Amino acid sequence: MNLYVVNKPICNAYYKKVCDNKKMINKYSERLNYALEKREMSQSELARRVGVKPQAIQYLCREGTKSVHSVKIAEILNINAKWLTDGVGDMEALESIGEINPPNYLLGEFDLWDSSTPLSDDEVALPFFREVELSAGPGRHEVIENHYYKLRFAKSTLKKHGVQADKAACVTVSGKSMEPVYPDGCTVGIDTSKNTLIDADIFAIDHDGELRVKTLYKLPGGGIRLRSFNIDEYPDENYSAEEAAKIRILGRVFWWSALR
């Protein structure tokens, strides 16, 4: 199935819009300040919506390099997260220039497939994790790999991001605690080889039989803090070293996708 473009002037206008919106700024702090200026939003308002103290945003605007909240900040400001974090691409989110996206632009061929379609040489099917009830008693669960449902990925894409195909899996996010970044029903890919806690990074965990996706922080004495993106409704959860022993890290989140 091919889609063809016949209206060259519209395409030229599209690319001119993209170029006009591109702002070459070297530092993370400069890009964040520029985006705040363009969106006419104060640092304190951004802090309130992100769910952090104003000093945290002040620091990012002054000398920040990157932040665990970058994706949420980009979502709030409606900007390209890759531009904010790495200076790659354009500031404007793709949706904001969608009104001039030229119709019938050449996209190439689409391959249609279903569960019975054989994998290509560059494809791998990643399994899902799920919760299952234990026979030991009511209300007890564990998290296991589900071999019945799989999601296709290109091996080359995984390799590009340092993920081994045989060390990757997927989980489904439930609830609203990780919104707006990971909405309810969102699917995330996890690198199961990364099961050692990295401070302020996002992991899928087996929390005493409950499958959860959270930002993890190290606490003194071997404890763990679980943080949600929707911090207004879901405050931080702090666990002692003894309690943290019930938390098993399944893998580090490297990819996510959602249909809204």
LINLIN-V351931 format. One record per residue. RES is the residue in one letter. PSI is psi in whole degrees, 0 to 359 (* if undefined). NEAR is the number of other C-alpha atoms within 10 Angstrom. Layout:
BEGIN
RES&PSI&NEAR + RES&PSI&NEAR
END
This chain:
BEGIN
M&122&8 + N&146&10 + L&132&12 + Y&148&11 + V&137&13 + V&352&12 + N&86&12 + K&318&11 + P&322&9 + I&320&16 + C&318&17 + N&320&12 + A&322&14 + Y&310&18 + Y&330&14 + K&321&11 + K&316&14 + V&314&16 + C&320&12 + D&328&10 + N&351&14 + K&124&15 + K&112&17 + M&97&14 + I&134&14 + N&324&10 + K&149&17 + Y&314&22 + S&321&22 + E&320&19 + R&320&21 + L&317&25 + N&319&18 + Y&316&17 + A&319&20 + L&319&16 + E&316&12 + K&326&10 + R&358&13 + E&47&10 + M&138&13 + S&161&12 + Q&321&19 + S&322&16 + E&318&12 + L&317&18 + A&317&17 + R&317&13 + R&331&14 + V&328&21 + G&32&17 + V&170&15 + K&149&12 + P&329&15 + Q&330&12 + A&317&15 + I&323&24 + Q&318&16 + Y&315&12 + L&322&18 + C&338&20 + R&312&14 + E&20&12 + G&151&16 + T&309&15 + K&167&14 + S&147&15 + V&342&13 + H&8&16 + S&318&16 + V&318&19 + K&321&21 + I&316&22 + A&321&22 + E&315&16 + I&319&14 + L&356&20 + N&52&17 + I&169&21 + N&116&21 + A&326&22 + K&324&16 + W&317&22 + L&313&27 + T&320&19 + D&356&14 + G&20&19 + V&133&14 + G&207&18 + D&155&20 + M&316&23 + E&135&20 + A&150&18 + L&326&14 + E&331&11 + S&345&10 + I&15&13 + G&335&10 + E&341&10 + I&11&13 + N&120&16 + P&131&19 + P&153&14 + N&27&12 + Y&141&16 + L&114&12 + L&344&11 + G&198&9 + E&146&9 + F&133&9 + D&122&5 + L&136&7 + W&161&9 + D&190&6 + S&341&10 + S&353&6 + T&127&8 + P&150&9 + L&143&14 + S&174&9 + D&334&8 + D&13&10 + E&152&16 + V&145&19 + A&115&18 + L&135&21 + P&166&20 + F&151&22 + F&151&21 + R&163&18 + E&137&16 + V&150&15 + E&137&13 + L&153&13 + S&353&9 + A&340&8 + G&163&8 + P&145&8 + G&2&9 + R&132&14 + H&165&19 + E&163&15 + V&125&20 + I&169&15 + E&135&15 + N&112&17 + H&355&12 + Y&326&7 + Y&132&13 + K&159&16 + L&134&14 + R&138&12 + F&153&16 + A&130&16 + K&322&18 + S&324&15 + T&315&13 + L&316&18 + K&321&11 + K&328&10 + H&16&10 + G&26&11 + V&124&19 + Q&133&15 + A&324&19 + D&1&14 + K&27&13 + A&151&24 + A&179&23 + C&153&26 + V&159&25 + T&131&23 + V&130&23 + S&142&16 + G&182&13 + K&7&17 + S&335&23 + M&11&22 + E&153&16 + P&358&14 + V&309&20 + Y&91&23 + P&164&19 + D&128&17 + G&356&16 + C&144&19 + T&133&20 + V&146&22 + G&138&24 + I&144&26 + D&103&24 + T&349&21 + S&342&14 + K&78&17 + N&22&16 + T&134&13 + L&124&17 + I&123&14 + D&133&14 + A&28&17 + D&167&13 + I&130&22 + F&156&28 + A&134&28 + I&154&22 + D&103&23 + H&90&20 + D&43&16 + G&355&21 + E&129&15 + L&119&22 + R&156&20 + V&120&27 + K&160&21 + T&129&21 + L&142&22 + Y&144&17 + K&139&16 + L&153&14 + P&142&8 + G&10&9 + G&8&13 + G&173&16 + I&139&22 + R&130&18 + L&126&19 + R&138&21 + S&156&21 + F&322&24 + N&66&19 + I&340&16 + D&321&14 + E&337&10 + Y&89&13 + P&167&14 + D&146&14 + E&119&11 + N&131&16 + Y&138&18 + S&172&14 + A&321&14 + E&317&11 + E&325&14 + A&340&16 + A&340&14 + K&359&13 + I&117&16 + R&122&18 + I&119&19 + L&324&27 + G&162&25 + R&135&26 + V&125&23 + F&351&16 + W&150&13 + W&158&16 + S&145&14 + A&146&14 + L&129&7 + R&*&7
END
